[in-house]
Amino acid sequence: MKKNFLFVILLLSSIALKAQELNINVKVSAPRLNLVDPKVFQTLEKQISEFINNTKWTDDEFEPKEKIEGNLNITITSENSATNFSADIYVQTIRPVFNSSYKSQVLNFVDKVSFDYQEFQPIENSSNSYYDPLSSLLTYYPYMMLGADYDTYSLLGGDKHYQTAQKIVQSIPSNLTSMKIEWMSDGNNRNKYWMMENMMNPRVRPLRQAIYEYYINSMDRMNEDPSRSRAVMLSALTTINSVHRSYPNSVVIPLFVDSKRNEIIEIFKGGGRGEQSKVYGIMVNLDPAQASQYNSIR
């Protein structure tokens, strides 16, 4: 009997270890509080961490070492009331590179949001139904993380996760005008609606295919054949530049360059002058506000 009980415990433990896909470090900070007890945000931090890291987001099996790592840092920028807040949310995920100790940044962006929260308010999985702005937000980010990560391992592999994120966006009630800027098509042109529109837009598909090549045939083979891997990366960047020319206001271009800027610079420091010149031209076109950052490969 004891053996059977132990077997069940071990089996359940094994299932639990494989169940979740995310290992995200969550931090909530509120440096300028006037109305709210700081303990409220400590509770929120714990709730978010448990929600993101303990939810089963896909039907796929993940070993503990395969979990997607990253950070979700929430900085409260204003207390609009005792229960309504504005915040900057920093979202980052990383991906291990094959045959290397290096981890490549996949997502790196800051989202400006507002939400209501009362201490111990439940956070609900909103992949199928709308509950409240905070629940939608904290369900949207995991699917965005999954979509971006899956795209690096298989061609357009993130489709189903981006589709779920898009469904979350579409579930936002149209009468919630307070969420217009962040979520709706007639809001900010870099908001969640446009992020998912871009990801699913056929004009952006070559960029997502290029990101797959960037990882599978470049980053994952960099230690094996650096010269060939840089050539593949240059080809991927050329494709991304073509997407930028055909869809110049796409939100995914800044998303890409903000995640990849430093990595690309370091990789092409080891390239030839002709190669560096081509990459410099592409990246300055994609990332003009940070043009000076690329001077080392000019």
Secondary structure in CASP SS format (residue, H / E / C, confidence):
PFRMAT SS
TARGET T0000
AUTHOR 0000-0000-0000
METHOD secondary structure of the structure
MODEL  1
M C 1.00
K H 1.00
K H 1.00
N H 1.00
F H 1.00
L H 1.00
F H 1.00
V H 1.00
I H 1.00
L H 1.00
L H 1.00
L H 1.00
S H 1.00
S H 1.00
I H 1.00
A H 1.00
L H 1.00
K H 1.00
A H 1.00
Q C 1.00
E C 1.00
L E 1.00
N E 1.00
I E 1.00
N E 1.00
V E 1.00
K E 1.00
V E 1.00
S E 1.00
A C 1.00
P C 1.00
R C 1.00
L C 1.00
N C 1.00
L C 1.00
V C 1.00
D C 1.00
P H 1.00
K H 1.00
V H 1.00
F H 1.00
Q H 1.00
T H 1.00
L H 1.00
E H 1.00
K H 1.00
Q H 1.00
I H 1.00
S H 1.00
E H 1.00
F H 1.00
I H 1.00
N H 1.00
N H 1.00
T C 1.00
K C 1.00
W C 1.00
T C 1.00
D C 1.00
D C 1.00
E C 1.00
F C 1.00
E C 1.00
P H 1.00
K H 1.00
E H 1.00
K C 1.00
I E 1.00
E E 1.00
G E 1.00
N E 1.00
L E 1.00
N E 1.00
I E 1.00
T E 1.00
I E 1.00
T E 1.00
S E 1.00
E E 1.00
N C 1.00
S C 1.00
A C 1.00
T C 1.00
N E 1.00
F E 1.00
S E 1.00
A E 1.00
D E 1.00
I E 1.00
Y E 1.00
V E 1.00
Q E 1.00
T E 1.00
I E 1.00
R E 1.00
P E 1.00
V C 1.00
F C 1.00
N C 1.00
S C 1.00
S C 1.00
Y C 1.00
K E 1.00
S E 1.00
Q E 1.00
V E 1.00
L E 1.00
N E 1.00
F E 1.00
V E 1.00
D E 1.00
K E 1.00
V E 1.00
S E 1.00
F E 1.00
D E 1.00
Y C 1.00
Q C 1.00
E C 1.00
F C 1.00
Q C 1.00
P C 1.00
I C 1.00
E C 1.00
N C 1.00
S C 1.00
S C 1.00
N C 1.00
S C 1.00
Y C 1.00
Y C 1.00
D C 1.00
P H 1.00
L H 1.00
S H 1.00
S H 1.00
L H 1.00
L H 1.00
T H 1.00
Y H 1.00
Y H 1.00
P H 1.00
Y H 1.00
M H 1.00
M H 1.00
L H 1.00
G H 1.00
A H 1.00
D H 1.00
Y H 1.00
D H 1.00
T C 1.00
Y C 1.00
S C 1.00
L C 1.00
L C 1.00
G C 1.00
G C 1.00
D H 1.00
K H 1.00
H H 1.00
Y H 1.00
Q H 1.00
T H 1.00
A H 1.00
Q H 1.00
K H 1.00
I H 1.00
V H 1.00
Q H 1.00
S C 1.00
I C 1.00
P C 1.00
S C 1.00
N C 1.00
L C 1.00
T H 1.00
S H 1.00
M H 1.00
K H 1.00
I H 1.00
E H 1.00
W H 1.00
M C 1.00
S C 1.00
D C 1.00
G C 1.00
N C 1.00
N C 1.00
R C 1.00
N C 1.00
K H 1.00
Y H 1.00
W H 1.00
M H 1.00
M H 1.00
E H 1.00
N H 1.00
M H 1.00
M H 1.00
N C 1.00
P C 1.00
R C 1.00
V C 1.00
R H 1.00
P H 1.00
L H 1.00
R H 1.00
Q H 1.00
A H 1.00
I H 1.00
Y H 1.00
E H 1.00
Y H 1.00
Y H 1.00
I H 1.00
N C 1.00
S C 1.00
M H 1.00
D H 1.00
R H 1.00
M C 1.00
N C 1.00
E C 1.00
D C 1.00
P H 1.00
S H 1.00
R H 1.00
S H 1.00
R H 1.00
A H 1.00
V H 1.00
M H 1.00
L H 1.00
S H 1.00
A H 1.00
L H 1.00
T H 1.00
T H 1.00
I H 1.00
N H 1.00
S H 1.00
V H 1.00
H H 1.00
R H 1.00
S H 1.00
Y C 1.00
P C 1.00
N C 1.00
S C 1.00
V C 1.00
V H 1.00
I H 1.00
P H 1.00
L H 1.00
F H 1.00
V H 1.00
D H 1.00
S H 1.00
K H 1.00
R H 1.00
N H 1.00
E H 1.00
I H 1.00
I H 1.00
E H 1.00
I H 1.00
F H 1.00
K C 1.00
G C 1.00
G C 1.00
G C 1.00
R H 1.00
G H 1.00
E H 1.00
Q H 1.00
S H 1.00
K H 1.00
V H 1.00
Y H 1.00
G H 1.00
I H 1.00
M H 1.00
V H 1.00
N H 1.00
L H 1.00
D C 1.00
P H 1.00
A H 1.00
Q H 1.00
A H 1.00
S H 1.00
Q H 1.00
Y H 1.00
N H 1.00
S H 1.00
I H 1.00
R C 1.00
END
